[in-house]
Amino acid sequence: MRAFDYTRPASIEEAVAAWTPGAAYLGGGTNLVDLMKTGAMGPAKLIDLTCLPGLDAIEVKGDGSTRIGALVRNSDLAHNRDFAARFPMVAEAILAGASAQLRNAATVGGNLVQHTRCPFFQDGISACNRRDPGIGCDAIGGDTGSMAVLGWSQSCIATHPSDFAVPLAALDAVIEIAGPNGSREVPMAEFHRLPGDTPEKETALEPGEIVTAIRLPAEAAAFAAHSRYLKLRERTSFAFALVSAAAALVIEDGRIAAARLALGAVAAKPWRVAGAEALMVGEPPSPELFARAATAAMEGAMPSGDNAHKIELARRTAARALARAAAGTPAEMPALPASVFGDPAHA
Amino acid sequence: MPDPIPMPTRFGSSGQPVTRRDGVAKVTGAATFAADNHPNGLLHAVYVPATIARGRVVSMDVAAARAHPGVVEVYTPDNSLKLAGDPDAKPFMFAFRMHVLQTDRIAYANQPIALVVAETIEAANEGARLLAPVYEAETPRVTLDDAEGYKPEAAGFGAAETVHGDVEAGHAAAAKSVDLTYETPSQYHNAMETHAVVAEWDGDRLTLDLPNQAIVMSKAAYGYYFGIPPQNVLIRSPYLGGGFGSKAMSHAPVMLAIAAARAIGRPVKLMLRRDQMFGPVGHRGATRQHIRIGIDGDARMTVLDHHSLSATSTFDDFIEPAANASQGLYDAGALRSSHTGVRLDVGTPGPMRAPGEASGSAVLECAMDEMAEAAGMDPLEFRLKNYAETEPGTGKPYSSKALRECYAQGAEHFGWAGRPLEAGTMRDEAGMLVGWGMGTALFHAPMFAAEARATLRPDGTGLVETGAADMGQGAWTALAQIAADALGLPLDKVEFRAGTSDLPDGGVAGGSGHTATAGGALHSAGMDAIARLAEIATADPASPLHGAGNATIVARDGRLVVEGDEERGEDFATIIARAGGEAVVGTGGASRPPEAGAAHAMYAHGAVFAEVKVDPELYQMRVTRLVGAFAAGRIINPKLAESQLYGGMIWGLSFALHEEARHDRRTGRIVNGDLAGYHVPVNADVTGFDVITVHEDDPYVNALGIKGVGEIGITGTVGAIANAIRHATGTRVRRFPIRIEDLLAGG
């Protein structure tokens, strides 16, 4: 491990002021520290944000929006009963990720800015345009089972690993940011970036900026009765998604009044297609409708290697997630959150 | 035929579900594993792994590494650490060829190419990074199709080819047959505790804190490599965080650390990172197995013909003896097990929990189901039809074989009777596909050689000693129970010492033979101590036992008594006190006489029944029930034995659905070389497991009637799960692990 400086600022202003090129912000450390061990990342300075005041609250604001401080631990958010009641698929997604120990350590802000688990990025050895812009991408032509099928480029075929980000995207979350040039907000849809020719720019954050909060708008809670997250994976827990989907509906008089659908593990960002959501509005829920919506959501999907199966699996997962959402949010969190085997019949 | 061995007539501690004696120390962190040791002056070593699989190192920036603050020394092939023994020789069993910087050639990814020793682990790691090796890479060969096959001299520790009967005639006589090819991937032992060593020299005396499965035997290995007498080597291995076959032998990174400690004159610690476990410390080699079964019109097997193409390294010869798993089980008219090796740019495979049996049983049990299906028969009925009453091929009687009872009890407990023959017909209330499958479990019941010492102390308590290894399986508890019985003492009156190499040789903790072997030695030593004490007592006119014949005296609860007249007796302490107060020491050993092995075929048996559920569209799989019924001779400690059997079954689940090292074909590197990418089951995957131990008395296998339970749980389980998936979905996947995309492609 390379030697690095360590500082623990007492305020956001101090943190931002401490930032210098080559520095990294430290939250729960569940991703960054691993990458420092493999050599994939070697920050010259760690700025530990975990003692910043005022960033660990979950609050409902006057306008009805819900603000989650960036330092709220993943597990604290998922187990907050009021929050889980309003945004059940967000809680379900969190509980479908990592392990209990990691969720206890990881912060929600860190969850959003975590890096891809592409092995060619993580190993610190392979050519990777995210780590070393312009050097090339060893993932292309390599082991591509976990790679993107949407939005990838010849520069990068990696996916974003977060479960949490997927329902946030579906619910039009807003990311609050502080930085050297003051504070600003970015819609979740624009927070994570597709690789294009600049895969090293993973998010909308500019150098030195920090995620300070995640805000869910008031209208997002309208989906509470019909929202599910579904994660297909190779073991029952503690595995990244093969594909996943967050589906949320408002159903009025037997017809869909509003629909949201976001897919995970298919691209470098949670994947949302407006047309796929729009085609459900005004229709009665049905398997055929959900299949059409899922197909629309996956329009343009292309294998980035030996991973064509992900396209079909993503379609089916999206359709199933919609069907589960239509069936209604379970009264209690399933024993196996977001699992194929998470239906009450398998509890 | 040799006479049956008389069974011990009284079990006190043994047979009881005693909780492991080291459990509290382990869960509270009080147990010290090798890397927990910090002798004064300790240096830290890291080895630098090759990041290509084939080629050579052209250069490394040694100057930069040396210049890094805290770095003490950097070893490369230019200033390599010379060993006294030849790392390319194989002078003893379990010796594997090692890369200890004797060449700049690279034969596999993660091969050591340098060792950096520093005052801190951080400095050592940074020194290693600064070396920034430059390679001349060649195209690596990492799949079974990348090189020509060769005819190996041996398969694992057994024969490369075994033939019984006329195989071609067996094929010709078949009314129906299956001809199948299955693949198994390379798998890597991932004990929770990675390989580690703390090495300290004092002149030509070497002390090693080292997790080790063959503690006393390994003295000779380290003595050989370092040119010192074996008795100058002290190995301390009180706790192992798992071994699984990987910790029975010497490995290059550990050798380098020991050599560096000697060269520098300070103690050195080295502990492998998780990713470094994938290469230099052995693995289960990949196989492509070709299996053919023929049956006659009555569904009796005319032939079982099993071949394995097994991968090994370019520089050593261990190949997975997968086809040998077809020996010993089914009553086929002709039987052939054969192997071809293929040399790849991978680390040398080695024994990994159920070597050969795991991969071979997986394929055999799938093939048996495919044959049953072709015959239109229930899988269990087909197996019973071909039940072997004597060992197939050799005709030897089994020393004991309660496999019928395993089938019956397992099937009953599982509810197998209602199983529809046709695949894809069962659904649960949530619409999931449900499938039931089964497999037969088989594992040989070996004994190795061990010695032990039992001391009756003047206070009447016992001390028993043998250099046994507890890898986490609970050996120390089970062995102490055996010793306590032999001494006629309650368990809490017996001090048990093991885990260091200055004790009598406890043998190898491997091959599912440790309890039988080390336990046999402890039993023998205990009986010897009791016999010596009885001699003293019967010769002492002041003893109530005076004049009683030795043969009639037994030990009970700290007393010697006349069998059948237990009022006539005296406690140990009194006997010893009157005789002058000197402790009474007994010694003993255990091994199996060759004639015993020649007279009987000795195996543990079992039957495993699996229920899986599979999503009909998304194809995620879940094992929802797994019932294993095992007959493994006498069970010393039911709690620990069941835990071992569960562990084996979990491993079988892991084999069936999870474990696979994936190589990048361009570099030869393993791309999923960590526990995030190399999957094993998590707790949420392990539900609905049941273990049944079927009673079995075996008067031939050894004095204690023990067969061993360490590995058999894997066998049978893999096939049972794969067969259940076939039964649920109608799709037969002929490679492991079975993946969602395989079922998608088949569905």
Interface residues (C-beta under 8 A of the other chain):
Chain A: M1 R2 A3 K37 T38 G39 S99 R117 P119 F120 D123 I125 S126 D138 G141 G142 D143 G145 L232 R233 E234 R235 T236 S237 F238 A239 F240 L242 H309 E312 L313 R316 T317 R320 L336 S339 V340 F341 D343 A345 H346
Chain B: T51 E122 N125 E126 R129 R273 D275 D428 E429 A430 M432 K613 D615 E617 L618 Y619 Q620 R622 L657 H658 R662 D664 R666 T667 R669 V671 N672 A676 G677 H679 P681 V682 N683 A684 D685 R739 I740 E741 L744 A745
